[in-house]
Amino acid sequence: MKTKLHIFKTVAKHLSFTKAAEQLYISQPAISKAIKNLEQEYETTFFIRKRNSIELTIEGKSFLIYVNKVLAIYSEMDEQFLHKNKTFPKFINFGVSTTLSNYVIPKVIAKFRMQFPQTKFDIVSNNSENIENLILNEEIDFGITEGNFSNPKLHFEKFIKDEIVLVTNVRNPLFKKGHIDIKTLQKIPIIEREKGSGTRDMIYTFLQHHNITKLNTVVTLNSTEAIKNYLYSSNDFALISINAINEDLINNKLKIIDIKGLIIERWFYFVKRTGYISNSLEKFEKFIKLNHNF
C-alpha cells in the first residue's frame, strides 16, 4: 500500500504518468496499474484522463490530503524504527539553488529536525556557480545545484528532475483545451524573472533550440513568489518550475498550459568536492532523497 500511495502522490504532483515513471524509475504501465488498483479499491475515479494530460478529480484532491498524512506517518515510523541509531553532526552547512531553497528543502529540514533536533543548519541560497565556489573553498560541506560538470574537482550525483511549465490563473478563459503551440507562446503576455536568473537563462537556452530568442515579456520580477502573486490577479502567463506550483495546482489557483513540441527539463544534483567522503553526509543525502516528496 505504501508504494501505491507514493505512486499516487507522484502522479498527482506531476499530473503525468510518464513523468511519475521517470522520477520513480519504474515503467509507465506499472504506474497506470497502481493507480487503477487504487481506484478500484476505493471505488472511485481519482484522475480525469484527457488526450494529452490528466487532472485530479474532486475525489482525487480529497484522497491526496489523506495520502500525504499516511505517507508522513510511514516516514515517521521508518525514522523511529529503521534509522533510530543514526547519528549526525551538530552542525551542517550547505548551499541550495533558489527554487529548491524556497519550495523543497525547508520542508525536508523541518522534518529532519523533528527526528534529530540536536543538528543545526546554516543553508545558503544562491545561484549554482556561487554555491560551487563555496564548496571548492570549503566554506560549505556540499550543495544542491543545477550542475554544469565543468570542474573536475567537483562530483555530481542526480537528486531530482525539475520541469519548467507554462502556467496561468486557473480562471483564465484562454486555451480551454489546455495546450498551445510554440508560435502562440511567442505572442502571449509573459511574466519572467530578471536578467541573471539561472532559471531564466536555462529557459532561453531551450527556446533557442526552437529559434526563439525573445518572448512577449510584459513584466519582469525578481522572484518566483512575486510572479505567482502577480498571476493570482492576472490572466498573463509565466514559465515556472513545477516544484514551485504544486500547492497552487492542488488549491486551484494556477493551471498548466502544455506547449506542443517543447519540454523544458533539468536535473538538480548533489555536489561535493571530488574525493570528499563523509558517512554523515551520505546519510543526510539519503534522508533528503527519501523525504523531499513528503
Backbone as numpy.savetxt, mean C-alpha at the origin, in Angstrom:
# Nx Ny Nz CAx CAy CAz Cx Cy Cz
-9.31 -21.27 7.96 -10.14 -20.07 7.96 -9.27 -18.81 7.96
-8.19 -18.82 8.73 -7.32 -17.65 8.80 -6.80 -17.28 7.42
-6.41 -18.29 6.64 -5.89 -18.02 5.29 -6.96 -17.43 4.39
-8.17 -17.98 4.46 -9.25 -17.46 3.61 -9.60 -16.01 3.98
-9.59 -15.71 5.26 -9.88 -14.34 5.68 -8.79 -13.38 5.23
-7.55 -13.84 5.29 -6.43 -13.01 4.83 -6.54 -12.76 3.32
-6.95 -13.78 2.58 -7.16 -13.62 1.14 -8.28 -12.61 0.89
-9.37 -12.74 1.63 -10.49 -11.80 1.47 -10.03 -10.37 1.72
-9.27 -10.14 2.78 -8.81 -8.80 3.13 -7.92 -8.23 2.03
-7.07 -9.08 1.45 -6.16 -8.62 0.40 -6.92 -8.28 -0.88
-7.90 -9.10 -1.22 -8.74 -8.80 -2.39 -9.51 -7.50 -2.17
-10.05 -7.34 -0.95 -10.81 -6.11 -0.64 -9.91 -4.88 -0.68
-8.66 -5.05 -0.30 -7.72 -3.93 -0.31 -7.45 -3.47 -1.74
-7.19 -4.42 -2.63 -6.80 -4.08 -4.00 -7.98 -4.03 -4.96
-9.13 -4.60 -4.52 -10.29 -4.74 -5.42 -9.86 -5.39 -6.73
-9.07 -6.45 -6.58 -8.55 -7.16 -7.75 -8.07 -8.54 -7.33
-8.56 -9.58 -8.00 -8.09 -10.94 -7.74 -6.65 -11.10 -8.21
-6.33 -10.47 -9.33 -4.98 -10.59 -9.89 -3.94 -9.98 -8.97
-4.21 -8.77 -8.48 -3.24 -8.10 -7.62 -3.11 -8.81 -6.27
-4.22 -9.35 -5.78 -4.15 -10.12 -4.54 -3.29 -11.36 -4.73
-3.42 -12.01 -5.87 -2.61 -13.20 -6.16 -1.13 -12.85 -6.21
-0.80 -11.70 -6.81 0.59 -11.26 -6.88 1.16 -11.00 -5.50
0.40 -10.33 -4.66 0.90 -9.99 -3.32 1.06 -11.22 -2.45
0.14 -12.17 -2.57 0.16 -13.35 -1.70 0.96 -14.51 -2.29
1.43 -14.33 -3.54 2.23 -15.36 -4.22 1.48 -16.69 -4.35
0.19 -16.60 -4.65 -0.59 -17.80 -4.96 -1.36 -17.53 -6.25
-1.91 -18.59 -6.84 -2.55 -18.45 -8.14 -3.88 -17.71 -8.05
-4.26 -17.10 -9.15 -5.54 -16.39 -9.18 -6.72 -17.34 -9.00
-6.69 -18.56 -9.61 -7.79 -19.50 -9.34 -7.95 -19.85 -7.87
-6.81 -19.94 -7.16 -6.88 -20.23 -5.72 -7.52 -19.07 -4.96
-7.24 -17.84 -5.40 -7.87 -16.66 -4.80 -9.38 -16.71 -5.02
-9.77 -16.94 -6.27 -11.20 -16.98 -6.61 -11.92 -18.08 -5.84
-11.29 -19.23 -5.71 -11.91 -20.35 -5.00 -12.11 -20.01 -3.53
-11.12 -19.37 -2.91 -11.23 -19.01 -1.50 -12.38 -18.03 -1.27
-12.52 -17.05 -2.16 -13.61 -16.08 -2.03 -14.97 -16.77 -2.24
-15.03 -17.65 -3.24 -16.27 -18.38 -3.51 -16.68 -19.24 -2.32
-15.68 -19.88 -1.69 -15.98 -20.71 -0.52 -16.52 -19.88 0.64
-15.95 -18.69 0.83 -16.43 -17.81 1.88 -17.87 -17.36 1.61
-18.14 -17.02 0.36 -19.48 -16.57 0.00 -20.50 -17.69 0.18
-20.11 -18.92 -0.15 -21.00 -20.05 0.04 -21.21 -20.35 1.52
-20.13 -20.24 2.28 -20.20 -20.54 3.71 -21.12 -19.56 4.43
-21.06 -18.29 4.04 -21.88 -17.27 4.70 -23.13 -16.90 3.91
-23.38 -17.64 2.85 -24.61 -17.53 2.06 -24.90 -16.09 1.63
-23.89 -15.45 1.10 -24.06 -14.07 0.62 -23.03 -13.78 -0.46
-23.11 -12.60 -1.05 -22.15 -12.17 -2.07 -21.34 -11.01 -1.53
-20.03 -11.16 -1.52 -19.16 -10.13 -0.98 -18.63 -9.17 -2.04
-18.56 -9.64 -3.29 -18.01 -8.80 -4.36 -18.96 -8.80 -5.56
-19.09 -7.63 -6.19 -19.79 -7.52 -7.45 -18.75 -7.64 -8.56
-18.89 -8.66 -9.40 -17.95 -8.85 -10.50 -18.40 -8.05 -11.71
-17.53 -7.17 -12.19 -17.78 -6.43 -13.42 -16.80 -6.92 -14.49
-16.91 -6.36 -15.67 -16.07 -6.84 -16.77 -14.58 -6.68 -16.46
-14.20 -5.51 -15.99 -12.78 -5.24 -15.77 -12.44 -4.92 -14.31
-13.40 -5.10 -13.41 -13.13 -4.74 -12.02 -14.11 -5.45 -11.10
-13.87 -5.30 -9.80 -14.79 -5.80 -8.79 -14.97 -4.71 -7.74
-16.04 -4.80 -6.97 -16.23 -3.87 -5.87 -16.97 -4.58 -4.75
-16.77 -4.11 -3.53 -17.40 -4.71 -2.38 -18.90 -4.41 -2.35
-19.68 -5.43 -2.01 -21.10 -5.21 -1.77 -21.26 -4.62 -0.36
-22.47 -4.25 -0.01 -22.73 -3.77 1.35 -22.37 -4.86 2.36
-22.75 -6.11 2.03 -22.40 -7.23 2.92 -20.90 -7.42 2.99
-20.21 -7.20 1.85 -18.75 -7.33 1.82 -18.07 -6.32 2.71
-18.58 -5.10 2.70 -17.99 -4.05 3.56 -18.21 -4.37 5.03
-19.39 -4.88 5.35 -19.66 -5.27 6.73 -18.77 -6.44 7.16
-18.63 -7.41 6.25 -17.80 -8.59 6.53 -16.35 -8.19 6.76
-15.87 -7.18 6.00 -14.48 -6.72 6.14 -14.20 -6.20 7.54
-15.18 -5.55 8.15 -15.00 -5.06 9.52 -14.73 -6.22 10.48
-15.51 -7.29 10.32 -15.31 -8.47 11.18 -13.99 -9.17 10.86
-13.64 -9.22 9.58 -12.39 -9.86 9.17 -11.20 -9.15 9.82
-11.22 -7.82 9.81 -10.13 -7.07 10.44 -10.00 -7.41 11.92
-11.15 -7.53 12.60 -11.13 -7.85 14.03 -10.58 -9.26 14.27
-11.04 -10.21 13.44 -10.62 -11.61 13.62 -9.13 -11.77 13.33
-8.66 -11.16 12.25 -7.24 -11.27 11.90 -6.36 -10.60 12.96
-6.85 -9.53 13.54 -6.10 -8.87 14.61 -5.94 -9.80 15.80
-7.00 -10.55 16.11 -6.94 -11.51 17.21 -5.98 -12.65 16.88
-6.03 -13.16 15.64 -5.08 -14.18 15.23 -3.65 -13.69 15.40
-3.40 -12.45 15.00 -2.06 -11.89 15.10 -1.61 -11.80 16.56
-2.52 -11.36 17.42 -2.19 -11.27 18.85 -1.88 -12.65 19.42
-2.63 -13.66 19.00 -2.37 -15.02 19.46 -0.99 -15.49 19.03
-0.64 -15.21 17.77 0.67 -15.61 17.27 1.78 -14.95 18.08
1.62 -13.65 18.33 2.65 -12.93 19.07 2.74 -13.43 20.50
1.61 -13.77 21.09 1.61 -14.19 22.48 2.20 -15.58 22.67
1.89 -16.49 21.73 2.28 -17.88 21.94 3.42 -18.37 21.04
3.57 -17.77 19.86 4.62 -18.23 18.95 5.89 -17.39 19.05
5.75 -16.12 19.42 6.91 -15.23 19.41 7.21 -14.63 20.78
6.70 -15.26 21.84 6.84 -14.66 23.16 8.29 -14.60 23.65
9.16 -15.44 23.09 10.55 -15.46 23.54 11.46 -14.55 22.73
10.89 -13.84 21.77 11.69 -12.93 20.96 12.11 -11.73 21.80
13.33 -11.31 21.60 13.82 -10.10 22.26 14.25 -9.10 21.20
14.04 -7.84 21.50 14.41 -6.79 20.57 15.21 -5.73 21.32
16.01 -4.96 20.59 16.78 -3.89 21.25 15.84 -2.84 21.84
16.36 -2.04 22.77 15.54 -1.03 23.43 15.28 0.17 22.51
16.05 0.28 21.44 15.88 1.43 20.55 16.16 1.00 19.10
15.25 1.34 18.19 15.41 1.04 16.77 15.19 2.33 15.99
16.15 2.67 15.15 15.95 3.84 14.29 16.07 3.42 12.84
15.11 3.82 12.03 15.15 3.49 10.62 14.42 4.55 9.82
14.57 4.49 8.50 13.97 5.48 7.61 12.92 4.86 6.71
11.90 5.64 6.38 10.80 5.13 5.57 10.39 6.20 4.55
10.06 5.76 3.35 9.56 6.70 2.34 8.23 7.27 2.81
7.88 8.43 2.27 6.75 9.20 2.78 5.43 8.42 2.76
5.13 7.75 1.66 3.86 7.03 1.55 3.71 5.99 2.66
4.73 5.19 2.86 4.66 4.16 3.89 4.64 4.76 5.28
5.40 5.85 5.49 5.46 6.45 6.82 4.12 7.05 7.22
3.32 7.43 6.24 2.01 8.02 6.53 0.91 6.99 6.70
0.95 5.91 5.90 -0.23 5.05 5.80 -0.02 3.59 6.20
1.21 3.14 6.35 1.44 1.73 6.64 2.20 1.53 7.95
3.37 2.13 8.07 4.27 1.87 9.18 3.72 2.28 10.55
3.04 3.43 10.71 2.55 3.78 12.05 1.68 2.70 12.70
0.80 2.06 11.90 -0.06 1.01 12.45 0.77 -0.20 12.87
1.81 -0.51 12.09 2.66 -1.66 12.42 3.43 -1.40 13.70
3.98 -0.19 13.84 4.75 0.14 15.04 3.86 0.15 16.28
2.64 0.67 16.14 1.71 0.67 17.27 1.42 -0.76 17.72
1.23 -1.66 16.78 0.96 -3.05 17.10 2.19 -3.70 17.73
3.37 -3.38 17.18 4.62 -3.93 17.72 4.79 -3.54 19.19
4.53 -2.28 19.50 4.75 -1.81 20.88 3.70 -2.36 21.85
2.58 -2.83 21.33 1.64 -3.52 22.20 2.24 -4.82 22.71
3.07 -5.45 21.87 3.70 -6.72 22.24 5.06 -6.51 22.90
5.78 -5.46 22.48 7.14 -5.23 22.99 7.28 -3.77 23.40
6.63 -3.38 24.49 6.61 -1.97 24.90 7.95 -1.41 25.33
8.93 -2.29 25.54 10.23 -1.81 25.98 11.03 -1.17 24.85
10.62 -1.42 23.60 11.37 -0.90 22.45 10.83 0.46 22.04
11.76 1.42 21.88 11.41 2.76 21.42 11.92 2.96 19.99
11.31 3.91 19.28 11.64 4.09 17.86 11.93 5.55 17.54
12.84 5.72 16.61 13.06 7.02 15.97 12.96 6.76 14.47
11.86 7.22 13.85 11.59 6.90 12.45 11.73 8.16 11.61
12.60 8.09 10.60 12.83 9.21 9.70 11.97 9.05 8.45
11.18 10.05 8.13 10.40 10.04 6.89 11.07 10.97 5.89
11.47 10.40 4.74 12.19 11.20 3.76 12.14 10.50 2.41
12.74 11.11 1.40 12.78 10.44 0.10 13.83 9.33 0.12
13.77 8.45 -0.87 14.60 7.25 -0.89 16.09 7.56 -0.88
16.49 8.56 -1.67 17.92 8.88 -1.76 18.49 9.31 -0.42
17.76 10.15 0.31 18.25 10.62 1.61 18.30 9.49 2.62
17.30 8.60 2.57 17.30 7.47 3.50 18.50 6.56 3.24
18.78 6.30 1.98 19.92 5.44 1.64 21.23 6.07 2.09
21.37 7.37 1.99 22.58 8.06 2.47 22.72 7.94 3.98
21.60 8.02 4.69 21.64 7.87 6.14 22.08 6.46 6.54
21.65 5.45 5.76 22.07 4.07 6.02 23.56 3.92 5.79
24.05 4.47 4.68 25.47 4.37 4.36 26.34 5.07 5.40
25.82 6.16 5.94 26.55 6.91 6.97 26.35 6.34 8.37
25.62 5.21 8.45 25.35 4.52 9.70 24.62 5.39 10.71
23.79 6.31 10.19 22.98 7.15 11.07 21.66 6.48 11.41
21.21 5.54 10.58 20.03 4.73 10.87 20.37 3.28 10.57
19.62 2.35 11.18 19.93 0.93 11.04 19.55 0.37 9.67
18.40 0.77 9.17 17.94 0.28 7.88 16.85 1.22 7.37
16.29 0.90 6.20 15.25 1.75 5.64 14.28 0.95 4.81
13.18 1.59 4.45 12.23 1.02 3.49 12.04 2.07 2.41
12.53 1.78 1.21 12.54 2.76 0.13 12.03 2.14 -1.17
11.99 2.97 -2.21 11.59 2.47 -3.53 12.73 1.67 -4.17
13.97 1.95 -3.77 15.11 1.16 -4.26 15.52 1.49 -5.67
16.83 1.73 -5.88 17.31 1.97 -7.25 18.48 1.06 -7.60
19.01 0.31 -6.63 20.03 -0.73 -6.87 21.32 -0.18 -7.49
21.54 1.13 -7.40 22.72 1.72 -8.04 23.96 1.66 -7.16
23.78 1.36 -5.88 24.91 1.36 -4.96 25.18 -0.05 -4.45
26.33 -0.64 -4.80 26.63 -2.02 -4.37 26.84 -2.15 -2.86
26.96 -1.03 -2.17 27.14 -1.07 -0.73 25.81 -1.30 0.00
24.71 -1.31 -0.77 23.40 -1.48 -0.18 22.75 -2.77 -0.66
22.05 -3.43 0.24 21.33 -4.67 -0.08 19.83 -4.40 -0.03
19.10 -4.83 -1.09 17.66 -4.58 -1.20 16.90 -5.91 -1.15
15.81 -5.91 -0.40 14.94 -7.09 -0.32 13.49 -6.63 -0.45
12.73 -7.28 -1.33 11.36 -6.87 -1.58 10.52 -6.90 -0.31
9.69 -5.86 -0.17 8.78 -5.78 0.97 7.32 -5.80 0.52
6.88 -4.79 -0.21 5.48 -4.68 -0.59 5.37 -3.98 -1.93
4.44 -4.47 -2.76 4.19 -3.83 -4.05 3.17 -2.71 -3.87
3.43 -1.62 -4.55 2.54 -0.47 -4.50 2.04 -0.18 -5.91
0.83 0.34 -6.01 0.30 0.74 -7.30 -0.24 2.16 -7.20
0.06 2.95 -8.21 -0.49 4.30 -8.31 -1.77 4.21 -9.13
-2.88 4.69 -8.56 -4.17 4.58 -9.23 -4.80 5.97 -9.40
-5.66 6.08 -10.40 -6.38 7.32 -10.65 -7.64 7.32 -9.78
-7.80 8.35 -8.96 -8.93 8.41 -8.05 -9.67 9.73 -8.18
-10.92 9.71 -7.75 -11.75 10.90 -7.73 -12.82 10.74 -6.67
-13.55 11.81 -6.42 -14.65 11.78 -5.47 -15.66 10.70 -5.87
-16.14 9.94 -4.92 -17.05 8.84 -5.22 -18.35 9.33 -5.86
-18.67 10.60 -5.65 -19.90 11.16 -6.22 -19.69 11.77 -7.60
-18.48 11.73 -8.12 -18.19 12.28 -9.45 -19.01 11.52 -10.50
-19.87 12.22 -11.26 -20.75 11.53 -12.22 -20.05 11.11 -13.50
-18.81 11.56 -13.72 -18.11 11.22 -14.96 -17.64 9.77 -14.95
-17.52 9.19 -16.13 -16.93 7.87 -16.35 -17.60 6.79 -15.48
-18.91 6.65 -15.69 -19.69 5.71 -14.89 -19.27 4.26 -15.12
-18.63 3.99 -16.26 -18.17 2.63 -16.52 -16.91 2.30 -15.71
-16.31 3.31 -15.11 -15.17 3.07 -14.22 -13.83 2.98 -14.91
-13.74 3.44 -16.15 -12.44 3.40 -16.82 -12.37 4.48 -17.89
-11.13 4.86 -18.22 -10.87 5.82 -19.30 -9.68 5.32 -20.10
-9.40 5.97 -21.23 -8.20 5.61 -21.99 -7.11 6.65 -21.72
-5.92 6.38 -22.24 -4.78 7.25 -21.97 -4.99 8.65 -22.56
-5.66 8.72 -23.69 -5.93 10.03 -24.31 -6.79 10.89 -23.40
-7.80 10.27 -22.78 -8.67 11.01 -21.85 -7.90 11.44 -20.62
-6.96 10.62 -20.17 -6.15 10.95 -19.00 -5.46 12.30 -19.17
-5.05 12.61 -20.38 -4.33 13.86 -20.64 -5.24 15.09 -20.62
-6.55 14.87 -20.64 -7.49 15.99 -20.72 -8.15 16.33 -19.38
-8.33 15.35 -18.52 -9.06 15.58 -17.27 -8.23 16.44 -16.31
-8.89 17.23 -15.43 -8.16 18.07 -14.47 -7.48 17.22 -13.40
-6.18 17.40 -13.26 -5.38 16.57 -12.36 -4.82 17.41 -11.21
-4.88 16.84 -10.01 -4.22 17.40 -8.84 -2.97 16.55 -8.61
-1.81 17.18 -8.50 -0.60 16.37 -8.36 0.35 16.92 -7.31
1.33 16.08 -6.96 2.35 16.46 -5.98 3.32 17.47 -6.57
4.06 18.09 -5.68 5.00 19.13 -6.08 6.21 18.54 -6.80
6.92 19.39 -7.53 8.16 18.96 -8.19 9.15 18.52 -7.12
9.86 17.44 -7.41 10.79 16.88 -6.43 10.21 15.69 -5.68
8.91 15.50 -5.77 8.27 14.34 -5.15 8.69 13.08 -5.87
9.12 12.06 -5.10 9.52 10.80 -5.71 8.36 10.11 -6.41
7.18 10.19 -5.82 6.00 9.59 -6.44 5.69 10.27 -7.76
5.76 11.59 -7.78 5.50 12.32 -9.02 6.52 11.94 -10.09
7.80 11.85 -9.73 8.83 11.49 -10.70 8.57 10.10 -11.26
8.17 9.17 -10.38 7.89 7.81 -10.82 6.71 7.77 -11.78
5.67 8.54 -11.49 4.49 8.60 -12.36 4.88 9.06 -13.75
5.67 10.13 -13.83 6.02 10.66 -15.13 6.98 9.74 -15.90
7.77 8.95 -15.16 8.62 7.97 -15.83 7.76 6.95 -16.57
6.69 6.50 -15.93 5.76 5.56 -16.57 5.03 6.22 -17.73
4.59 7.45 -17.52 3.83 8.15 -18.55 4.66 8.39 -19.81
5.94 8.64 -19.61 6.81 8.91 -20.77 6.91 7.69 -21.68
6.76 6.50 -21.13 6.75 5.30 -21.97 5.54 5.26 -22.89
4.53 6.07 -22.57 3.33 6.17 -23.41 3.29 7.53 -24.11
4.47 8.15 -24.22 4.62 9.44 -24.91 3.79 10.55 -24.29
3.60 10.48 -22.98 2.91 11.53 -22.24 3.94 12.29 -21.42
4.12 13.55 -21.71 5.08 14.36 -20.98 4.42 15.38 -20.06
3.11 15.55 -20.23 2.41 16.58 -19.45 0.96 16.18 -19.25
0.46 16.44 -18.05 -0.95 16.24 -17.74 -1.64 17.60 -17.59
-2.95 17.58 -17.54 -3.70 18.82 -17.36 -3.77 19.15 -15.87
-2.63 19.58 -15.33 -2.53 19.85 -13.90 -3.17 21.19 -13.57
-4.13 21.17 -12.65 -4.83 22.40 -12.28 -4.46 22.89 -10.88
-3.99 21.95 -10.03 -3.55 22.32 -8.69 -2.36 21.43 -8.30
-1.36 22.03 -7.67 -0.21 21.29 -7.15 -0.17 21.43 -5.64
-0.07 20.29 -4.94 -0.04 20.29 -3.48 1.16 19.48 -3.00
1.56 19.73 -1.76 2.82 19.12 -1.29 2.64 17.89 -0.41
1.46 17.28 -0.42 1.28 16.04 0.32 0.08 15.27 -0.21
0.11 13.97 -0.04 -1.01 13.15 -0.46 -2.26 13.46 0.36
-2.09 13.73 1.65 -3.23 14.07 2.48 -3.93 15.33 1.98
-3.13 16.32 1.58 -3.71 17.55 1.05 -4.50 17.27 -0.22
-3.96 16.40 -1.08 -4.65 16.04 -2.32 -5.97 15.34 -2.01
-5.96 14.41 -1.07 -7.18 13.69 -0.71 -8.23 14.65 -0.16
-7.83 15.56 0.71 -8.77 16.52 1.27 -9.37 17.41 0.19
-8.58 17.71 -0.83 -9.09 18.47 -1.97 -10.14 17.65 -2.71
-9.84 16.41 -2.97 -10.74 15.56 -3.75 -12.09 15.33 -3.06
-12.10 15.34 -1.73 -13.36 15.15 -1.02 -14.40 16.20 -1.40
-13.92 17.38 -1.83 -14.83 18.49 -2.15 -14.75 18.89 -3.61
-14.31 17.96 -4.46 -14.09 18.31 -5.86 -14.38 17.10 -6.76
-14.59 17.37 -8.03 -14.72 16.30 -9.02 -13.48 16.21 -9.90
-12.35 16.75 -9.43 -11.10 16.60 -10.14 -10.52 15.21 -9.86
-9.32 14.95 -10.38 -8.73 13.62 -10.30 -7.28 13.71 -9.79
-6.76 12.59 -9.32 -5.36 12.54 -8.88 -4.83 11.12 -9.01
-3.53 11.01 -9.21 -2.84 9.72 -9.22 -2.19 9.54 -7.85
-2.69 8.54 -7.11 -2.31 8.36 -5.71 -1.99 6.89 -5.44
-1.11 6.65 -4.48 -0.80 5.28 -4.06 -2.04 4.59 -3.52
-2.22 3.33 -3.93 -3.34 2.53 -3.44 -3.29 2.38 -1.92
-2.06 2.40 -1.35 -1.91 2.27 0.10 -2.43 3.48 0.85
-2.57 4.61 0.14 -3.02 5.85 0.79 -4.54 6.00 0.81
-5.25 5.14 0.09 -6.69 5.36 -0.06 -7.54 4.18 0.38
-6.95 3.21 1.05 -7.73 2.03 1.45 -8.96 2.41 2.27
-8.78 3.26 3.28 -9.90 3.66 4.12 -10.91 4.48 3.34
-10.44 5.28 2.39 -11.34 6.11 1.58 -12.22 5.25 0.68
-11.68 4.14 0.19 -12.47 3.24 -0.64 -13.52 2.53 0.20
-13.12 2.07 1.37 -14.05 1.36 2.24 -15.17 2.28 2.72
-14.81 3.55 2.99 -15.79 4.50 3.53 -16.52 5.29 2.45
-16.34 4.88 1.19 -17.05 5.51 0.07 -16.79 7.01 -0.04
-15.53 7.40 0.13 -15.15 8.79 -0.08 -14.52 8.99 -1.46
-13.71 8.03 -1.87 -13.05 8.10 -3.17 -13.29 6.81 -3.94
-13.13 6.87 -5.25 -13.25 5.68 -6.09 -12.12 5.68 -7.11
-11.83 4.48 -7.61 -10.76 4.31 -8.59 -11.34 4.31 -10.00
-10.68 5.01 -10.90 -11.00 4.96 -12.33 -9.83 4.27 -13.03
-10.08 3.13 -13.62 -9.02 2.39 -14.31 -8.59 3.13 -15.58
-7.30 3.03 -15.89 -6.76 3.61 -17.12 -6.38 2.46 -18.04
-7.09 2.33 -19.16 -6.84 1.22 -20.08 -5.41 1.29 -20.62
-4.72 0.17 -20.51 -3.38 0.09 -21.08 -2.29 0.72 -20.24
-2.60 1.12 -19.01 -1.59 1.77 -18.16 -1.71 1.26 -16.73
-0.66 0.60 -16.29 -0.56 0.16 -14.89 0.72 0.75 -14.33
0.61 1.52 -13.26 1.78 2.16 -12.65 2.08 1.45 -11.33
3.12 0.66 -11.31 3.47 -0.13 -10.13 4.92 0.09 -9.73
5.18 -0.13 -8.46 6.55 -0.07 -7.93 6.64 -0.99 -6.72
7.84 -1.36 -6.38 8.08 -2.14 -5.17 8.73 -1.25 -4.13
8.37 -1.45 -2.87 9.14 -0.91 -1.76 10.06 -2.02 -1.25
11.24 -1.62 -0.80 12.27 -2.59 -0.41 12.80 -2.29 0.99
13.13 -3.36 1.72 13.96 -3.22 2.90 15.38 -2.95 2.40
16.03 -1.97 2.98 17.39 -1.60 2.55 18.31 -1.59 3.77
19.46 -2.20 3.62 20.48 -2.16 4.67 21.86 -2.22 4.02
22.87 -1.97 4.81 24.22 -2.01 4.27 24.58 -3.45 3.88
25.23 -3.62 2.76 25.64 -4.94 2.31 26.53 -5.60 3.36
26.18 -6.81 3.75 26.96 -7.53 4.74 26.54 -7.28 6.18
25.63 -6.33 6.37 25.17 -6.01 7.73 24.28 -7.14 8.23
24.60 -7.70 9.39 23.84 -8.81 9.95 23.36 -8.45 11.35
22.08 -8.62 11.58 21.50 -8.36 12.90 20.28 -9.26 13.07
20.36 -10.17 14.04 19.23 -11.07 14.27 17.97 -10.32 14.68
18.14 -9.29 15.51 16.98 -8.52 15.94 16.36 -7.76 14.78
17.21 -7.26 13.86 16.69 -6.57 12.69 15.91 -7.53 11.80
16.43 -8.73 11.61 15.73 -9.72 10.80 14.37 -10.08 11.42
14.31 -10.19 12.73 13.05 -10.48 13.41 12.07 -9.32 13.24
12.59 -8.10 13.34 11.73 -6.93 13.19 11.19 -6.82 11.77
12.04 -7.09 10.77 11.59 -7.08 9.38 10.49 -8.11 9.18
10.66 -9.28 9.77 9.64 -10.33 9.66 8.34 -9.87 10.28
8.42 -9.19 11.42 7.21 -8.68 12.08 6.48 -7.71 11.16
7.22 -6.81 10.51 6.60 -5.84 9.59 5.93 -6.56 8.44
6.59 -7.55 7.86 6.03 -8.29 6.74 4.73 -8.98 7.12
4.69 -9.54 8.34 3.52 -10.30 8.78 2.36 -9.40 9.18
2.64 -8.15 9.54 1.60 -7.31 10.14 1.23 -6.07 9.35
1.85 -5.81 8.20 1.55 -4.55 7.51 0.14 -4.54 6.90
-0.48 -5.72 6.78 -1.83 -5.76 6.19 -2.93 -5.72 7.23
-2.58 -5.81 8.51 -3.63 -5.91 9.54 -4.08 -4.53 9.98
